[in-house]
Amino acid sequence: MAEVSPGLDGSTVPGTAGLDARTFWTLLAGNTLTMIGIGFFLPILPLLIAARGGGAALVGLVFASGMVARALVQYPAGWLSDRVGRRPVILGSLFVYALIFPLYALPLPPPAIIAVRFVHALAGGSYEPASLALIADLTNSDRRGTAFSRLRASDMLGLLIGPVIGGLVAGFRLEYVSIAGAGICLCATALLLRLRPPPLRPDAGGQQEPPVSSRTLLRTLLPILALAAPIFWTFGVFDTVWSLYLTSRGATPLLVGLSFATYALPIVAFAGLAGGLADRLGWVRAGTLSLLAYGLLASGYPFVTSVAALILIGIVEGSLTAAGQPALSAQASRVAPAGAQGRTQGVYQTGLNVAQVAGAVAGGWLYEARPAFAFFSATAVCLIGAASSALLRRKSRTSHAPAS
């Protein structure tokens, strides 16, 4: 049985809260502040490592440790949010995340930053499945595309604002950025204290549904992951090679930053429209169209030599793909069994994080062989994902068809 939205349709699911619009907008505001703190700091981290004597290889290891930690913590954090509630996991993870920031300002040897980044990402990664599960708790099933679109827009808004301010602060002293990041995330934690606490759970003596295994959750999510994971593979490839590729075409650091902004702008500006489109098109069409757009545009980038054109294509890419990711996230929340929304989000986010790590590693290796190969890998993975999702959905329909 799929989990419904407690408090909005007259029903209640054990272990979840009856929530309201104020809680929804509080979460979005807190999420924006959190992403400002992250965007404030992460672009400056390579400079901080270099100032301590670390090279490009160490920078890669630091970021890889963060990606691995995020992937490892998704399922346990989702499980915990099902047991103790979304609010404690959100507040606890964000508070610890803020407290770790100042460690980067200490005179640590460069290799020690790998361990700090790993623990930092464990704390930050715990926030994600709990907040996604809370969004699902807040909204009716047929409106979740809009809700997840607004959540993604709050991510992008924070990442638009954070790097700009962070760059200005870093001009005074690099270590100030980590202190400011801590302050911003503590402010986000204080704001999220306004989240309504969950009501008391029903009597433990009531009838309980049997627990669902993580393997069953993964099987349920596979058709969705087949569309979503290639998108995150593409993100991983672009995380690794995009700045290098633009620079090789003659772009300045300012233009590299502008290219990320042009991609994010339509996602922020058209969040409501994209969310409505995600709900109307449905997850299959919205996800497949976004996946094909990512893949086809990736195949064209190696043949574009103009920096201005590459930046402007980002606006097109952001516009064409704005509805896909929210639609897929919404569907992942709809198929969650009762009482397992957090674990479902944990399995789903683990799959996405693994795909992003794989894309980052493979993209970097292929880029060294030939830049075009990295982009073509994104195209191939996107096409394979679209075909695989179609086959998995067909297999699911066949297995559930009544015998004649």
C-alpha positions as CSV (number, residue, x, y, z in Angstrom):
1,M,0.0,0.0,0.0
2,A,1.4,3.4,-1.0
3,E,1.8,6.0,1.8
4,V,-0.7,8.8,1.8
5,S,-0.4,12.3,3.1
6,P,-1.5,12.4,6.8
7,G,-3.5,15.3,7.9
8,L,-4.5,16.4,4.4
9,D,-6.9,13.6,3.3
10,G,-8.4,12.6,6.6
11,S,-6.2,9.6,7.1
12,T,-3.1,8.9,9.3
13,V,-0.1,6.8,8.7
14,P,1.8,5.5,11.8
15,G,5.0,7.3,12.4
16,T,4.3,10.4,10.3
17,A,3.0,13.8,11.2
18,G,-0.1,15.7,10.3
19,L,1.4,18.8,8.7
20,D,0.3,22.1,7.2
21,A,1.3,24.7,4.7
22,R,3.3,26.7,7.3
23,T,5.5,23.7,7.9
24,F,6.0,23.2,4.1
25,W,7.1,26.8,3.6
26,T,9.3,26.7,6.7
27,L,11.0,23.7,5.3
28,L,11.6,25.4,1.9
29,A,13.0,28.5,3.6
30,G,15.3,26.5,5.8
31,N,16.4,24.4,2.8
32,T,17.3,27.6,0.9
33,L,19.4,28.9,3.8
34,T,21.1,25.5,4.1
35,M,21.9,25.5,0.4
36,I,23.3,29.0,0.7
37,G,25.6,27.8,3.4
38,I,26.7,24.8,1.2
39,G,27.1,27.0,-1.9
40,F,29.0,29.5,0.2
41,F,31.6,27.0,1.1
42,L,32.1,24.1,-1.3
43,P,33.3,26.2,-4.3
44,I,36.0,27.7,-2.0
45,L,37.1,24.3,-0.5
46,P,39.6,23.5,-3.4
47,L,41.2,26.9,-2.8
48,L,41.5,26.2,0.9
49,I,43.1,22.8,0.2
50,A,45.6,24.4,-2.3
51,A,46.5,27.1,0.3
52,R,47.4,24.2,2.7
53,G,49.7,22.7,0.1
54,G,47.3,20.1,-1.4
55,G,47.2,19.4,-5.1
56,A,44.5,18.4,-7.6
57,A,44.7,14.8,-6.5
58,L,43.9,15.6,-2.9
59,V,41.0,17.9,-4.0
60,G,39.6,14.9,-5.9
61,L,40.0,12.6,-2.9
62,V,38.3,15.2,-0.6
63,F,35.3,15.5,-2.8
64,A,35.1,11.7,-3.5
65,S,35.1,11.1,0.3
66,G,32.1,13.4,0.6
67,M,30.2,11.7,-2.3
68,V,30.9,8.2,-0.7
69,A,29.7,9.4,2.7
70,R,26.5,10.8,1.3
71,A,25.7,7.5,-0.5
72,L,26.4,5.5,2.6
73,V,24.2,7.5,5.0
74,Q,21.1,7.8,2.8
75,Y,19.4,4.5,3.8
76,P,20.2,4.6,7.6
77,A,19.0,8.2,7.8
78,G,15.8,7.4,6.0
79,W,15.3,4.4,8.3
80,L,15.9,6.6,11.3
81,S,13.4,9.2,10.2
82,D,10.7,6.4,9.9
83,R,11.5,5.4,13.5
84,V,11.9,8.7,15.4
85,G,10.3,11.2,13.0
86,R,11.5,13.6,10.3
87,R,12.0,16.6,12.5
88,P,14.6,15.1,14.9
89,V,16.7,13.8,11.9
90,I,16.4,17.1,10.0
91,L,17.4,19.2,13.0
92,G,20.1,16.9,14.4
93,S,21.8,16.4,11.0
94,L,21.8,20.1,10.2
95,F,23.0,21.1,13.7
96,V,26.0,18.7,13.5
97,Y,26.7,19.8,9.9
98,A,27.0,23.4,11.1
99,L,29.3,22.5,14.0
100,I,31.7,20.7,11.7
101,F,32.3,23.7,9.4
102,P,34.8,25.5,11.7
103,L,37.1,22.4,11.6
104,Y,38.2,23.5,8.1
105,A,39.5,26.7,9.6
106,L,41.9,24.8,11.8
107,P,45.5,24.3,10.7
108,L,44.9,20.7,9.7
109,P,47.3,18.8,7.4
110,P,45.8,18.4,4.0
111,P,45.1,14.6,4.3
112,A,43.1,15.2,7.5
113,I,40.6,17.3,5.4
114,I,39.6,14.0,3.7
115,A,38.3,12.6,7.1
116,V,36.7,15.9,8.0
117,R,34.9,16.0,4.7
118,F,33.7,12.4,5.1
119,V,32.2,13.1,8.5
120,H,30.7,16.4,7.3
121,A,29.0,14.7,4.4
122,L,27.6,12.0,6.6
123,A,25.9,14.7,8.7
124,G,24.7,16.7,5.6
125,G,23.6,13.5,3.8
126,S,21.3,12.5,6.7
127,Y,19.3,15.7,6.1
128,E,18.2,14.8,2.6
129,P,16.1,11.6,2.9
130,A,14.3,13.0,6.0
131,S,13.5,16.3,4.3
132,L,12.2,14.5,1.1
133,A,10.1,12.2,3.2
134,L,8.7,15.3,5.0
135,I,7.7,16.8,1.7
136,A,5.9,13.6,0.9
137,D,4.1,13.7,4.2
138,L,3.0,17.3,3.6
139,T,1.4,16.9,0.2
140,N,-1.3,14.9,-1.5
141,S,-0.1,12.4,-4.0
142,D,-1.4,14.2,-7.1
143,R,0.4,17.5,-6.1
144,R,3.8,16.1,-5.2
145,G,5.4,17.1,-8.5
146,T,4.7,20.7,-7.7
147,A,6.0,20.3,-4.1
148,F,9.3,18.6,-5.2
149,S,9.7,21.2,-7.9
150,R,9.6,24.0,-5.3
151,L,12.1,22.0,-3.2
152,R,14.5,21.8,-6.1
153,A,14.0,25.5,-6.8
154,S,15.0,26.3,-3.2
155,D,18.1,24.2,-3.7
156,M,19.0,26.1,-6.8
157,L,18.2,29.5,-5.3
158,G,20.6,28.8,-2.5
159,L,23.3,27.6,-4.9
160,L,22.9,30.8,-6.9
161,I,23.3,33.1,-3.9
162,G,25.9,31.2,-1.9
163,P,28.8,31.1,-4.3
164,V,28.6,34.8,-5.0
165,I,28.7,35.9,-1.4
166,G,31.2,33.1,-0.5
167,G,33.6,34.4,-3.2
168,L,33.4,37.9,-1.8
169,V,34.1,36.7,1.8
170,A,37.0,34.5,0.6
171,G,38.6,37.6,-0.8
172,F,39.3,38.7,2.8
173,R,40.4,35.3,4.2
174,L,39.7,31.8,3.0
175,E,39.0,30.5,6.6
176,Y,36.2,33.1,7.0
177,V,34.1,31.1,4.6
178,S,33.9,28.0,6.8
179,I,32.9,30.2,9.8
180,A,30.2,32.0,7.8
181,G,29.0,28.6,6.5
182,A,28.5,27.4,10.1
183,G,26.6,30.6,11.0
184,I,24.3,30.3,8.0
185,C,23.5,26.6,8.7
186,L,22.9,27.4,12.4
187,C,20.4,30.0,11.3
188,A,18.7,27.4,9.1
189,T,18.6,25.1,12.1
190,A,17.0,27.8,14.2
191,L,14.4,28.4,11.5
192,L,13.6,24.7,11.2
193,L,12.8,24.6,14.9
194,R,9.5,26.0,13.8
195,L,8.7,22.7,12.1
196,R,5.7,21.2,13.9
197,P,6.6,18.1,16.0
198,P,4.8,14.9,15.0
199,P,1.8,13.8,16.9
200,L,1.9,10.8,19.2
201,R,1.9,7.6,17.4
202,P,-1.1,5.3,17.5
203,D,-1.2,2.7,20.2
204,A,1.5,0.1,19.6
205,G,-1.0,-2.6,20.2
206,G,-2.9,-1.7,17.0
207,Q,-2.5,-3.8,13.9
208,Q,0.8,-3.2,12.2
209,E,1.7,-3.8,8.6
210,P,4.5,-6.3,8.0
211,P,7.9,-4.6,7.4
212,V,9.1,-4.3,3.8
213,S,12.7,-5.3,3.0
214,S,15.1,-3.0,1.3
215,R,15.4,-5.4,-1.6
216,T,11.6,-5.1,-2.1
217,L,11.9,-1.3,-2.0
218,L,14.7,-1.4,-4.6
219,R,12.7,-3.6,-6.9
220,T,9.7,-1.2,-6.6
221,L,11.9,1.8,-7.4
222,L,13.9,0.2,-10.3
223,P,11.7,1.6,-13.1
224,I,12.0,5.1,-11.6
225,L,15.7,4.8,-10.9
226,A,16.3,3.7,-14.5
227,L,15.2,7.2,-15.5
228,A,16.6,9.1,-12.6
229,A,20.0,7.5,-12.1
230,P,21.3,8.5,-15.7
231,I,20.4,12.1,-14.9
232,F,22.6,11.9,-11.8
233,W,25.3,10.1,-13.9
234,T,25.2,13.2,-16.1
235,F,25.4,15.5,-13.1
236,G,28.5,13.6,-12.0
237,V,30.1,13.9,-15.4
238,F,29.5,17.6,-15.5
239,D,30.7,18.1,-11.9
240,T,34.1,16.7,-13.1
241,V,34.5,18.1,-16.6
242,W,32.3,21.1,-17.2
243,S,34.6,23.7,-15.7
244,L,37.6,22.1,-17.4
245,Y,35.8,22.0,-20.8
246,L,34.7,25.6,-20.7
247,T,38.2,26.8,-19.6
248,S,39.6,24.8,-22.6
249,R,37.3,26.8,-24.8
250,G,38.7,30.1,-23.4
251,A,36.2,30.8,-20.6
252,T,37.2,32.8,-17.5
253,P,36.3,31.7,-14.0
254,L,33.5,34.3,-14.0
255,L,32.0,32.8,-17.1
256,V,32.3,29.3,-15.7
257,G,30.3,30.4,-12.7
258,L,27.8,32.2,-15.0
259,S,27.3,28.9,-16.9
260,F,26.0,27.2,-13.7
261,A,23.8,30.2,-13.0
262,T,22.2,30.1,-16.4
263,Y,21.3,26.4,-15.9
264,A,19.8,27.1,-12.5
265,L,17.8,30.3,-13.3
266,P,14.9,28.7,-15.3
267,I,14.6,26.0,-12.6
268,V,14.1,28.7,-10.0
269,A,12.0,31.0,-12.2
270,F,9.6,28.4,-13.5
271,A,9.3,26.2,-10.4
272,G,5.6,26.5,-10.2
273,L,5.1,25.9,-14.0
274,A,7.5,23.0,-14.0
275,G,5.8,21.4,-11.0
276,G,2.4,21.7,-12.6
277,L,3.8,20.2,-15.7
278,A,5.3,17.3,-13.8
279,D,1.9,16.5,-12.2
280,R,0.1,16.8,-15.6
281,L,2.6,14.8,-17.7
282,G,3.2,12.1,-15.2
283,W,6.5,10.7,-14.2
284,V,7.1,8.5,-17.3
285,R,6.7,11.2,-19.9
286,A,8.3,14.0,-17.8
287,G,11.2,11.8,-16.8
288,T,11.8,10.4,-20.3
289,L,11.6,13.8,-21.9
290,S,14.1,15.2,-19.4
291,L,16.4,12.2,-19.8
292,L,16.4,12.5,-23.6
293,A,17.1,16.3,-23.4
294,Y,20.1,15.7,-21.1
295,G,21.4,13.0,-23.4
296,L,20.9,14.8,-26.7
297,L,22.4,18.1,-25.5
298,A,25.4,16.3,-24.0
299,S,26.1,14.8,-27.4
300,G,26.2,18.3,-28.9
301,Y,28.5,20.0,-26.5
302,P,31.8,18.6,-28.0
303,F,31.0,20.3,-31.3
304,V,30.2,23.8,-29.8
305,T,33.3,26.0,-29.7
306,S,31.7,29.3,-28.6
307,V,31.7,29.9,-24.9
308,A,28.7,32.2,-25.2
309,A,26.7,29.5,-27.0
310,L,27.7,26.9,-24.3
311,I,26.5,29.2,-21.6
312,L,23.2,30.0,-23.4
313,I,22.5,26.3,-24.0
314,G,22.4,26.0,-20.2
315,I,19.2,28.1,-20.2
316,V,17.7,25.7,-22.7
317,E,18.8,22.7,-20.8
318,G,17.5,24.0,-17.5
319,S,14.1,24.8,-19.1
320,L,13.7,21.5,-20.9
321,T,14.6,19.4,-17.9
322,A,13.0,21.4,-15.0
323,A,10.0,19.0,-14.7
324,G,11.7,15.7,-14.9
325,Q,13.5,15.4,-11.6
326,P,10.5,16.6,-9.5
327,A,8.2,14.2,-11.3
328,L,10.5,11.2,-10.6
329,S,11.0,12.2,-7.0
330,A,7.2,12.5,-6.6
331,Q,6.7,9.0,-8.0
332,A,9.3,7.6,-5.7
333,S,7.3,9.0,-2.8
334,R,4.0,7.6,-4.2
335,V,5.2,4.0,-4.3
336,A,6.5,4.1,-0.7
337,P,4.9,1.5,1.5
338,A,3.0,2.7,4.6
339,G,5.4,3.7,7.3
340,A,8.5,3.3,5.0
341,Q,8.6,6.7,3.3
342,G,12.0,7.5,4.9
343,R,13.5,4.2,3.9
344,T,12.1,4.5,0.4
345,Q,13.7,7.9,0.0
346,G,16.9,6.4,1.5
347,V,17.1,3.7,-1.1
348,Y,16.2,6.1,-3.9
349,Q,18.8,8.7,-2.9
350,T,21.4,6.0,-2.5
351,G,20.9,4.9,-6.1
352,L,21.1,8.5,-7.3
353,N,24.3,9.2,-5.3
354,V,26.0,6.0,-6.5
355,A,25.2,7.0,-10.1
356,Q,26.6,10.5,-9.5
357,V,29.8,9.1,-8.1
358,A,30.2,6.7,-11.0
359,G,29.5,9.5,-13.5
360,A,32.1,11.7,-11.8
361,V,34.8,9.0,-11.8
362,A,34.1,7.7,-15.3
363,G,33.7,11.2,-16.7
364,G,37.1,12.3,-15.4
365,W,38.8,9.2,-16.8
366,L,37.1,9.5,-20.2
367,Y,37.8,13.3,-20.4
368,E,41.5,12.5,-20.0
369,A,41.3,10.1,-23.0
370,R,39.3,12.6,-25.1
371,P,36.9,15.3,-23.8
372,A,34.1,14.3,-26.2
373,F,34.1,10.7,-24.7
374,A,32.9,12.1,-21.3
375,F,29.9,13.8,-22.9
376,F,29.1,10.8,-25.1
377,S,29.1,8.6,-22.0
378,A,26.3,10.8,-20.6
379,T,24.3,10.4,-23.9
380,A,24.8,6.6,-23.9
381,V,23.8,6.2,-20.3
382,C,20.7,8.4,-20.8
383,L,19.5,6.4,-23.8
384,I,20.2,3.1,-22.0
385,G,18.2,4.4,-19.0
386,A,15.2,5.4,-21.1
387,A,15.1,1.9,-22.8
388,S,15.7,0.1,-19.5
389,S,12.8,1.9,-17.8
390,A,10.5,1.1,-20.6
391,L,11.4,-2.6,-20.4
392,L,11.0,-2.7,-16.6
393,R,7.6,-1.1,-16.8
394,R,6.5,-3.6,-19.5
395,K,7.8,-6.5,-17.5
396,S,5.9,-5.2,-14.4
397,R,2.7,-4.9,-16.4
398,T,3.1,-8.4,-17.8
399,S,3.7,-9.9,-14.4
400,H,0.6,-8.2,-12.9
401,A,-1.7,-9.0,-15.9
402,P,-4.5,-11.5,-15.1
403,A,-4.0,-15.0,-16.5
404,S,-6.4,-15.8,-19.5
